[in-house]
Amino acid sequence: MKNYGVKFNGLHSYHDLDLIMVSKNRPILPEPKIIVEDLSGMDGEYDYSAVNPDGEIKYKPRPHDIEFTIRERDPRKLRIKANKIAAWLACGEQTLIYDDEADKYYLAKVVNKLDLENQIVSIKRFTVQFRCRPFKFGLYLEGADVWDTFNFEEDVAQEVEFDVVGSSAVTIINVGRKISPIINASANMTIEIGAITYNLVPGDNKFYDLKLQTGDNQITITGTGHIKFLFRKELL
């Protein structure tokens, strides 16, 4: 794909910087944190990897190495280009979006030191090492259904906000990992999920023990008013 690239720190590598990108190391899955204890006198080993408050395995940061080639050959313009690239990469954690995954983003930061004088001005090629958080995130909140980036293999078209008078049973589908949504209510209301009742106040509500499970989540809403579930998918 001729214009293939990434968007990072507000700029696209090809459209804004005219860089040709080659993805060198982009693991499909993050590496799990495996914690085991091997005791003498027993077969196998004890695996404590999922011994966490939420009972889930944790993951290490995900490394992405991307090589860029510069097409500019004019020495004067190369110096200007090097300064622009330096400013582009001199930042903290930012969203990283690949053109072939335009509906998702990574949270990434640059972790390698670039010899811009040699790599950009002389050899016109350089590699950026990104350290990404383990998971990738949906670009849009669930329910937005932006058709330009809608993924028919992964996404679901669903309602995430409701007008309630009395009591209403709704289903929220979570296509990613377990996640705690923000629940916005226009009035005092209650929701019941997993046999637990939560009291909502007007405005945004967040309960860290309330997690949408992967798949269908049956929720009963009681009260009178408008309610909206705000969350984006988190994927390995």
Backbone as a ProteinNet text record, in pm:
[ID]
protein_1_A
[PRIMARY]
MKNYGVKFNGLHSYHDLDLIMVSKNRPILPEPKIIVEDLSGMDGEYDYSAVNPDGEIKYKPRPHDIEFTIRERDPRKLRIKANKIAAWLACGEQTLIYDDEADKYYLAKVVNKLDLENQIVSIKRFTVQFRCRPFKFGLYLEGADVWDTFNFEEDVAQEVEFDVVGSSAVTIINVGRKISPIINASANMTIEIGAITYNLVPGDNKFYDLKLQTGDNQITITGTGHIKFLFRKELL
[TERTIARY]
85	0	89	77.3	172.5	177.7	62.8	57.8	50.7	86.3	75.1	166.7	115.6	197.1	127	171.8	112.9	87.8	-8	-30.3	13.5	102.3	155.5	177.2	140.6	160.8	100.1	-14.5	-87.9	-45.5	60.6	107.8	110.6	80.3	88.2	225.8	286.1	424.3	439.2	338.7	349.4	289.9	166.8	96.7	156.4	207.7	262.6	414.8	481.7	628.2	694.1	610.8	662.8	763.6	734.8	821.8	763	850.3	810.1	831.7	728	733.3	745.3	828.6	838.8	827.7	724.9	706.4	799.1	893.8	993.6	954.3	893.7	857.1	726.3	620.2	487.6	410.4	434.8	374.1	222.2	160.8	15.9	-41.1	29	-16.6	91.9	53.3	153.2	202.5	317.7	374.3	314.6	259	201.4	310.3	275.5	366	343.7	436.9	425.7	503.2	433.3	495.1	475.2	583.3	574.6	676.2	647.5	739.9	759.2	884.3	919.4	971.4	894.9	932.3	984.4	1091.7	1145.3	1045.8	1043.9	955.7	815.8	791.2	658.1	669.9	571	565.6	509.4	558.9	508.4	554.9	472.9	508.3	381.3	393.4	281.3	282	168.3	155.2	70.7	134.5	66.5	30.5	35.3	18.5	-115.8	-219	-352.6	-392.6	-294.6	-325.1	-319.8	-423.5	-439.1	-579.6	-603.9	-738	-851.3	-826.4	-932.1	-923.5	-824.5	-813.1	-767.8	-709.9	-668.4	-516.2	-465.4	-322.7	-289.3	-175.3	-129.7	-27.3	-5.7	78.6	187	295.4	407.2	379.4	449.8	436.8	469.6	408.3	423.4	520.7	635.1	731.3	692.3	705.9	686.2	809.1	874	988.8	948.9	962.8	923	1040.2	1068.7	1176.3	1113.9	1172.1	1126.7	1239.8	1203.4	1297.6	1255.9	1353.4	1327.6	1348.5	1252.6	1263	1335	1342.3	1405.6	1555	1609	1751.5	1822.9	1750	1811.1	1870.8	2004	2069.5	2006.2	1968.1	1909.4	1772.3	1693.6	1561.2	1569.4	1677.1	1695.7	1715.1	1789.8	1812.4	1680.3	1597.7	1466	1379.9	1387.7	1311.7	1355.3	1486.7	1537.8	1484	1477.8	1424.9	1276.3	1205.4	1062	1038	1119.5	1107	1141.6	1245.6	1285	1170.8	1105.4	993.8	875.4	856.8	747.6	763.7	886.7	912.3	947.8	977.5	1015.8	890.6	830.4	705.7	693.5	596.9	566.5	472.3	392.6	300.2	192.3	172.4	73.7	0.5	-109.1	-179	-100.9	-97	-29.9	-133.4	-159.8	-263.3	-202.7	-218.6	-171.9	-283	-243.4	-342.8	-421.4	-358.4	-429.6	-508.6	-507.2	-592	-651.4	-716	-760.1	-869.3	-931.4	-1037.7	-985.5	-853	-793.5	-671.4	-631.8	-508.6	-432.1	-301.3	-214.4	-173.6	-141.7	-79.7	69.2	149.7	290.3	381.1	506.5	609.4	738.1	819.7	947.2	1049.7	1122.1	1214.8	1359.8	1385.8	1525	1578.1	1710.1	1775	1809.9	1771	1793.8	1913.5	2003.1	2115.7	2069.3	1999.2	1936.9	2039.2	2153.6	2256.8	2300.2	2324.3	2371.7	2257.6	2154.7	2048.7	1963.1	1931.2	1842.8	1920	2018.8	2090.5	2182.8	2246.4	2345.1	2284.6	2228.9	2181.4	2032.8	1963.1	1821.9	1731.4	1764.5	1683.3	1699.1	1590.9	1600	1490	1514.2	1419.4	1371.8	1241.9	1181.8	1132	1174	1127.4	1020	898.9	787.7	765.7	735.5	688	541.2	455.8	310.9	254.6	147.6	74.6	28.5	3.7	-26.1	-147.6	-249.4	-373.6	-390.2	-470.8	-509.8	-655.2	-693	-821.1	-902	-1034	-1121.3	-1108.9	-1101.5	-1083.7	-1204.5	-1321.9	-1445.1	-1515.1	-1593.9	-1675.9	-1776.7	-1810.1	-1909.6	-2042.1	-2109.9	-2235.8	-2221.4	-2095.6	-2075.4	-2103.7	-2065.7	-2093.3	-2049.7	-1922.3	-1866.1	-1836.6	-1913.2	-1907.8	-1777.1	-1708.1	-1580.4	-1478.1	-1487.2	-1390.8	-1458.1	-1587.5	-1659	-1599.9	-1562.2	-1501.1	-1609.3	-1652.8	-1763.1	-1724.4	-1593	-1547.6	-1548.1	-1532.1	-1515.6	-1623.3	-1670.5	-1759.3	-1904.7	-1983.1	-2127.3	-2197.3	-2307.4	-2389.5	-2491.1	-2487.3	-2573.6	-2610.5	-2718.4	-2759.5	-2690.9	-2638.6	-2573.8	-2635.7	-2740.5	-2811.4	-2961.5	-3030.2	-3169.8	-3249.4	-3375.4	-3471.7	-3554.3	-3558.4	-3622.8	-3732.9	-3847.2	-3955.1	-3998.6	-3962.1	-3993	-3877.4	-3889.6	-3784.8	-3767.3	-3643.7	-3615.1	-3496.6	-3509.3	-3401.1	-3330.2	-3198.7	-3121.9	-3002.8	-2945.8	-2826.1	-2715.5	-2599.8	-2481.2	-2380	-2328.1	-2231.9	-2091	-2002.4	-1861.7	-1779.4	-1721.7	-1647.2	-1501.6	-1457.4	-1318.3	-1304.4	-1197.8	-1173	-1271.6	-1273.6	-1358.1	-1320.6	-1421.3	-1394.9	-1500.4	-1457.2	-1549.2	-1595.4	-1722.6	-1770.8	-1798.4	-1805	-1863.4	-2012.2	-2094.1	-2238.4	-2292.1	-2343.4	-2396.8	-2548.3	-2597.4	-2740.3	-2790.9	-2914.7	-2973.1	-3042.3	-3060.9	-3130.2	-3084.7	-3127.7	-3098.6	-3165.8	-3087.7	-3138.8	-3060	-3102.5	-3026	-3010.7	-2901.5	-2885	-2849.3	-2894.2	-2860.7	-2790.1	-2671.6	-2594.4	-2521.4	-2533.7	-2469.3	-2519.8	-2649.8	-2714.5	-2665	-2596.9	-2551	-2618	-2666.4	-2734	-2641.2	-2637.4	-2555	-2646	-2622.1	-2699.4	-2628.7	-2701.8	-2646.6	-2694.5	-2607.8	-2644.1	-2636.6	-2697.8	-2690.4	-2546.2	-2512.5	-2376.8	-2307	-2174.9	-2095.5	-2075.6	-2094.6	-2075.4	-1973.9	-1881.9	-1781	-1766.9	-1786.4	-1771.2	-1663.8	-1553.2	-1441.4	-1467.5	-1565.4	-1599.5	-1707.6	-1761.9	-1860	-1785.1	-1780.3	-1709	-1802.9	-1804.3	-1874.9	-1794.9	-1858.3	-1791.4	-1783.8	-1694.3	-1686.9	-1814.4	-1878.8	-2003.8	-2124.3	-2237.5	-2361.8	-2365.9	-2409.2	-2427.7	-2572.6	-2646.1	-2786.2	-2794.6	-2860.3	-2866.2	-3010.7	-3052.7	-3185.3	-3169.2	-3234.8	-3228.3	-3361.6	-3354.1	-3475.7	-3467.7	-3574.8	-3579.4	-3647.4	-3637.2	-3693.9	-3590.1	-3551.6	-3450.5	-3374.9	-3264.6	-3181.3	-3050.8	-3004.8	-2883.2	-2797.5	-2666.1	-2574.9	-2452.2	-2411.7	-2293.2	-2177	-2071.3	-1957.3	-1837.1	-1795.5	-1676.9	-1629.4	-1504.7	-1447.8	-1385.1	-1381.2	-1328.7	-1178.8	-1134.3	-993.6	-961.6	-861.1	-830.5	-684.9	-657	-518.9	-456.5
-118.3	0	123.9	204.5	314.2	411.2	450.8	553.8	496.9	371.5	304.8	370.6	386.8	447.5	444.7	531.6	541.3	687.6	707.8	841.3	839.1	931.7	939.4	1085.7	1122.4	1259.6	1362.3	1326.4	1420.7	1428.2	1354.6	1360.8	1221.7	1215.7	1089.1	1078.1	960.2	941.7	966.7	931.4	950.7	1084.6	1111.1	1229.4	1359.6	1357.3	1480.8	1489.3	1371.8	1372.5	1307.7	1249	1188.2	1076.9	994.5	883.5	752.3	664.8	530.4	439	365.5	284.4	136.6	68.6	-77.3	-124.2	-202.1	-254.1	-372.9	-361.8	-465.3	-562.9	-511.1	-594.9	-542.6	-617.8	-575.6	-698.3	-743.1	-868.1	-862.2	-973	-982.1	-979.5	-1043.5	-1050.8	-999.4	-940	-903.5	-1027.8	-1015.6	-1128.5	-1132.9	-1248.1	-1256	-1259.5	-1209.5	-1218.6	-1354.9	-1445.8	-1580.8	-1589.5	-1623.7	-1635.5	-1779.1	-1855.6	-1996.4	-2025.5	-2129	-2175.8	-2324.9	-2364.5	-2505.2	-2562.3	-2651.1	-2710.6	-2851.8	-2883.4	-3019.7	-3117.3	-3237.3	-3339.5	-3337.2	-3252.1	-3248.4	-3245.1	-3302.2	-3293.4	-3158	-3105.3	-2978.2	-2862.7	-2759.8	-2639.8	-2565.1	-2477.6	-2392.1	-2268.1	-2238.5	-2121.5	-2016.7	-1905.4	-1797.6	-1680.8	-1702.5	-1592.8	-1522	-1596.6	-1537.4	-1507	-1514.9	-1484.4	-1333.2	-1267.9	-1123.6	-1095.1	-974.4	-944.7	-972.6	-952.9	-976.5	-1115	-1195.6	-1331.8	-1342.5	-1236.1	-1236.7	-1231.4	-1289.8	-1282.3	-1140.5	-1090.5	-958.4	-971.7	-861.8	-865.2	-758.4	-786	-692.9	-589.5	-476	-379.7	-446.3	-395.7	-454.2	-370.2	-425.9	-348.6	-345.3	-229.7	-214.2	-143.8	-205.4	-143.6	-110.4	15.5	59.3	129.2	85.9	148.9	245.8	363.5	465.1	499.8	521.3	566.7	705.3	793.4	930.7	942.8	1001.8	1015.9	1144	1240.7	1368.4	1350.5	1418.9	1408.5	1543	1650.1	1783	1803.3	1826.2	1839.1	1946.4	2058.9	2165.9	2125.2	2061.4	2018	1900.6	1820.4	1709.6	1758.9	1867.1	1923.7	1971.3	2034.4	2078.9	1957.7	1854.6	1732.3	1667.6	1664.8	1604.3	1676.4	1807.5	1884.4	1855.3	1840.5	1812.9	1673.7	1576.7	1440.2	1437.9	1512.7	1519.2	1574.2	1679.1	1737.3	1640.6	1564.2	1466	1357.2	1311.9	1198.5	1240.5	1367.6	1416	1444.6	1339.4	1354	1237.6	1246.8	1136.2	1038.1	971.7	870.9	937.3	882.7	934.4	817.3	848	743.8	709.9	581.3	528.9	450.5	495.1	433.2	386.3	258.1	201.6	213.4	238.1	249.5	120.2	4.6	-121.1	-162.6	-79.4	-98	37.5	99.8	238.4	253.9	142.1	149.9	130.8	118.7	95.8	185.5	201.6	274.2	207.7	229.1	188.2	313.9	298.4	405.1	374.1	460.2	427.3	545.5	512.5	615.6	565.3	660	626.7	598.2	485.3	445.8	434.6	456.2	447.3	586.7	601.2	726.3	724.8	828.8	835.8	925.1	873.9	953.3	1022.5	1133.3	1198.5	1247.3	1291.3	1340.8	1232	1113.1	1004	933	898.3	815.6	890.5	1013.6	1088.3	1162.7	1240.6	1324.5	1241.4	1138.9	1061.3	940.9	847	722.6	727.8	829.2	852	734.9	670.7	559.3	555.1	531	522.8	432.8	377.5	287.9	350.1	348.7	398.3	278.2	272.2	167.2	225.7	175.3	216.7	112.5	160.1	70.3	103	4.9	24.9	-43.3	10.5	-61.9	-195.3	-294.3	-428.7	-436.7	-351.7	-366.1	-255.8	-285.2	-182.8	-147	-25.6	30.2	67.9	56.2	101.7	251.8	297.3	440	520.2	460.3	530	457.9	531.9	471.7	376.1	270.6	176.4	249.1	209.9	273.7	385.1	429.3	537.5	490	363.9	303.3	392.5	432.3	511.6	415	425.3	322.6	323.6	435.8	438.6	345.4	322.8	236.2	115.5	93.7	-17.9	-149.9	-234.4	-363.8	-471	-523.4	-618.9	-754.1	-778.6	-903	-894	-774	-759.1	-673.7	-569.7	-473	-520.3	-459.8	-483.8	-348.4	-339.4	-218.6	-235.2	-146	-162.6	-27.7	-26.4	90.7	86.5	200.3	206.4	315.1	381.2	479.6	456.8	480.7	440.9	544.1	561.5	637.8	536.3	555.5	457.1	524.4	458.8	499	373.9	365.7	246.9	149.6	45.1	-57.5	-105.4	-131	-176.2	-273.1	-383.3	-480.1	-455.8	-438.5	-410.3	-506.1	-514.3	-595.6	-508.1	-512.4	-443.1	-548.6	-537.1	-635.3	-577	-652.4	-613.2	-710	-662.7	-751.8	-769.1	-694	-702.4	-764.7	-724.3	-773.4	-711.9	-768.6	-712.3	-566	-481.9	-339.2	-272.9	-171	-94.1	28.8	37.6	151.6	272.3	388.4	505.1	502.4	524	521.9	660.8	725.6	859.8	851.9	913.3	911.3	1053.8	1076.6	1210.1	1231.6	1121.6	1129.8	1013.2	1010.9	897.3	772.6	670.2	545.6	430.4	308.2	191	99.3	24.5	-81.3	-209.6	-319.5	-450.8	-531.1	-578.9	-660.5	-767.1	-890.5	-999.8	-1012.8	-988.9	-1000.8	-896.5	-792.9	-684	-555.6	-476.7	-351.2	-234.3	-140.2	-20.4	101.5	195.3	318.6	427.1	487.3	592	728.7	826.2	965.4	1041.5	1158.3	1234.3	1266.1	1246.7	1268.6	1136.3	1140.4	1020.4	935.8	804.6	708.8	603.8	568.1	467.1	374.5	244.9	143.8	45.7	39.8	-42.4	-191.6	-227	-368.2	-410.2	-312.7	-342.9	-355.4	-475.2	-499.2	-563.5	-508.4	-572.7	-694.2	-809.5	-932.4	-938.6	-1018.9	-1039	-1107.7	-1049.2	-1104.1	-1023.9	-1091	-1024.1	-998.2	-877.9	-840.6	-797.5	-873.9	-843.6	-746	-632.9	-526.6	-482.3	-468	-414.9	-273.9	-178.9	-38	-0.3	65.1	106.7	256.1	327.8	471.5	541.8	672.8	751.8	852.3	839.8	930.5	870.1	934.9	891.2	834.4	723.6	657.6	618.8	632.4	600.9	529.8	422.1	346.4	388.7	439.6	492.6	400.9	336.1	250	224.7	189.6	150.3	11.5	-63.4	-199.8	-197.8	-295.1	-318.3	-459.7	-471.4	-598.2	-633.8	-764.8	-811.4	-784.9
0	0	0	-99	-120.3	-4.3	47.2	150.1	290.6	306	434.2	536.2	658.6	763	896.4	986.9	1119.1	1152.3	1242.1	1296.8	1442.4	1477.1	1612.6	1647.7	1768.3	1814.7	1718.2	1662	1578	1433	1392.6	1254.2	1192.8	1063.6	990.1	926.4	938.4	891.7	742.3	662.3	517.6	474.9	513.9	463.2	515.2	638.1	696.3	688.8	689.1	694.1	573.1	484.5	361.2	389.9	490.2	527.5	476.7	428.5	388.1	507.8	546.9	668.7	639.9	720.6	718.6	863.4	893.3	1028.6	1048.9	1141.3	1162.8	1273.5	1377.8	1491.9	1549.5	1526.8	1570.3	1615.9	1739.6	1786.5	1787.4	1749.5	1746.5	1888.2	1982.1	2119.9	2214.1	2327.4	2427.5	2500.8	2563.8	2637.8	2778.2	2818.5	2953.3	3060	3178.5	3293	3358.9	3336.5	3389.9	3521.2	3628.1	3759.4	3808.1	3812.6	3852.6	3962	4037.1	4139.9	4120.8	4108.1	4086.1	4217.3	4278.2	4405.6	4383.4	4453.5	4444.6	4506.2	4453.5	4507.9	4451.1	4351.8	4290.6	4139.2	4074	3928.8	3888.6	3780.5	3732.6	3819.5	3827.8	3902.1	3939	4038.2	4075.2	3985.2	3928.8	3841.5	3913.1	3947.6	4018.6	3925.8	3796.9	3701.6	3715.6	3752.5	3762.6	3906.6	3999.2	4139.1	4157.4	4110.1	4119.4	4171.5	4224.6	4278	4180.2	4050.1	3951.2	3887.7	3931.1	3879.8	3736.2	3680.5	3541.1	3528.4	3422.5	3391.9	3345.8	3390.4	3349.9	3236.8	3165.5	3046.2	3051.3	2980.5	2971.9	2862.2	2867	2756.5	2623.3	2519	2385.6	2302.7	2260.6	2180.9	2033.4	1971.6	1827	1770.9	1674	1606.9	1463.4	1426.9	1293.4	1225.6	1104.5	1025.1	925.1	916.9	822	725.6	601.4	499.7	452.1	438.2	396.9	246.5	178.2	32.7	-8.7	80.1	48.1	25.2	-77.2	-108.1	-105.5	-103.5	-97.1	42.5	55.1	186.7	275.1	217.7	298.3	351.8	266.2	308.8	407.1	394.4	486.9	629.7	645.4	777.8	838.5	757.2	804.1	841	756.9	782.8	913.3	939	1062	1184	1178.7	1291.2	1313.5	1202.9	1214	1272.1	1231	1283.6	1432.6	1469.9	1610.4	1696.1	1648.4	1722.3	1729	1622.2	1615.7	1721.9	1742.1	1831.3	1973.4	1994.9	2128.3	2210.4	2262.5	2337.4	2433.5	2521.1	2609.8	2543	2621.7	2569.1	2483.9	2363.8	2270	2203.7	2136.7	2061.7	1935.2	1903.4	1784.2	1704.6	1582.4	1500	1368.3	1337.8	1210.9	1106.3	983.4	876.6	857.2	884.1	864.5	989.1	1092.6	1211	1248.8	1154.3	1171.9	1276	1318.4	1418.6	1560.3	1576.6	1707.7	1726.8	1853	1880.1	1993.4	1992	2101	2178.1	2305	2381.6	2386.2	2323	2299.4	2329.4	2359.6	2375.2	2310.8	2265.7	2201.9	2312	2298.3	2404.9	2357.5	2229	2183.3	2149.7	2156	2121.8	1973	1903	1758.9	1729.2	1647.4	1598.3	1470.8	1488.2	1373.6	1272.1	1317.9	1226.3	1130.2	1182.2	1097.6	1026.8	1102.7	1045.8	944	973.5	884.2	776.4	817.8	721.6	633.7	688.8	611.7	541	618.1	555.3	519.7	568.7	531.1	569.1	677.3	728.2	880.2	950.8	1096.2	1150.3	1268.6	1333.5	1463.8	1482.6	1606.1	1686.5	1811.6	1901.7	1993.1	1977.1	2061.6	2170.9	2290.1	2395.3	2416.8	2386.7	2394.6	2518.8	2568.7	2671.9	2614.9	2700.3	2648.3	2557.4	2581.6	2507.7	2403.8	2304.9	2208.5	2236	2200	2238.9	2115.3	2127.8	2020.8	2004	1880.2	1854.5	1900.4	1888.6	1925	2039.6	2115.6	2219.5	2156.3	2228.7	2178.6	2156.8	2050.6	2014.8	1914.2	1890.2	1793.5	1651.4	1620.2	1489.5	1373.1	1373.7	1264.4	1149.2	1042.2	938.2	859.7	855.6	783.2	845.5	977.2	1045	1109.1	1083.7	1145.7	1097.9	1193.6	1163.3	1173.2	1058	1056.8	1115.9	1133.2	1193.7	1346.2	1401.4	1546.2	1613	1545.4	1609.2	1608.7	1696.6	1698.4	1698.9	1625	1627.1	1739.7	1837.4	1952.7	2012.5	2089.3	2165.4	2301.6	2344.3	2475.3	2562.9	2513.8	2595.5	2582.6	2695.8	2703.7	2784.3	2746.2	2825.6	2904	3035	3122.7	3204.1	3211.9	3301.4	3377	3503.1	3582.1	3581.9	3503.2	3498.2	3355.3	3318.4	3182	3183.8	3108.1	3094.6	2961.8	2966.4	2845.6	2838.5	2720	2698.3	2642.8	2706.8	2658.2	2617.4	2496	2445	2453.5	2514.5	2524.9	2441.3	2331.9	2242.1	2286.2	2386.5	2430.3	2567.5	2638.3	2772.3	2871.2	2991.9	3097.2	3119.4	3139.3	3150.1	3238	3312.4	3395.5	3318	3284.9	3207.3	3297.2	3237.2	3302.9	3269.6	3370.7	3350.3	3379.6	3277.7	3293.4	3310.4	3418.4	3446.9	3461.4	3418.9	3429.5	3563.5	3638.9	3768.4	3855.5	3980.1	4067.2	4010.7	3988.6	3932.1	3992.9	3965.6	4006.1	3885.9	3886.1	3786.6	3860.2	3805.2	3860.5	3752.5	3787	3694.1	3775.3	3733.7	3806.7	3948.9	3970.2	4101.5	4201.1	4155.8	4242	4195.6	4291.8	4261.2	4289	4196.6	4209.4	4203.6	4293.8	4299	4218.2	4126.7	4041.1	4087	4076.3	4103.1	3971.1	3961.3	3835.9	3798.4	3669.8	3621.6	3594	3592.4	3563.3	3688	3673.4	3781.9	3737.4	3826.9	3795.9	3916.1	3893.9	3997.8	3950.5	4022.7	3974.6	3992.6	4075.9	4088.8	3989.7	3916.6	3812.3	3679.9	3628.5	3502.9	3402.2	3283.5	3173.9	3130.6	3133.9	3092.7	2940.3	2890.6	2747	2697.9	2598.9	2547.7	2595.4	2612.2	2650	2800.5	2837.3	2977.3	2996.2	3076.8	3103.4	3220.8	3199.8	3299.9	3317	3442.4	3473.2	3528	3464.9	3504.6	3568.9	3684.5	3753.4	3783.4	3750.4	3773.8	3657.9	3657.7	3549.2	3503.8	3376	3324.4	3208	3173.8	3061.2	3116.2	3059.6	3106	2985.8	3000.7	2891.8	2946.5	2879	2916.9	2826.3	2886.5	2811.5	2829.5	2721.4	2725.8	2584.6	2573	2444.5	2461	2354.1	2362.8	2392.1	2469	2495.8	2447.1	2361	2297.3	2316.4	2319	2319.1	2183.9
[MASK]
++++++++++++++++++++++++++++++++++++++++++++++++++++++++++++++++++++++++++++++++++++++++++++++++++++++++++++++++++++++++++++++++++++++++++++++++++++++++++++++++++++++++++++++++++++++++++++++++++++++++++++++++++++++++++++++++++++++++++++

